[in-house]
Amino acid sequence: MPLDPAAIPEIPKQIRVSLNVEVEDKEKEISFFVVPCSGEAVEEFLLYTWDQYSKSTAAKLPANLRKDGPTLFRFFPLCLGVTATTIWHKVLEENGVNAIDEDGTNDTTYKNFMTCVKFFCEELANVTYLGDVIIRFLRHAKKPALMAPDACFRRRQTLLAYFDSGLLRSR
């Protein structure tokens, strides 16, 4: 029985994200394509935007910049739509990233970046401890009828990988 094309969700269009970074005392443009996060669904962010963003920055950025907080804080908002950018700025303010520390710098460490991404996911989902919700989902969810078994397995593995990476908070 053929699939109804209307039943298959449309993958959002990709945008080109580029940023100039300093590599070995030379300025170099780093660019990649990513599905922008509209700010309407955490699933869209996790499955498209974050997945492409993390893989692209790991592949394109030099090794010394892959966990460089200031670089990631500059790159990440370029992957967001208007609504998502508003949510991102709200998360930054709540976590004190926009505030100037006593030594005159922002707290833009890699650890703080990942913390802000965790809270960004929760803000998108409008849920505290999003990891707990996903754990319950994985325990009780059945394979959707139109989804191939291997695609369902990959989706579950992707969600579990978010726990291993520390992207989701749980109690």
Disulfide bonds with the S-S distance in Angstrom:
none
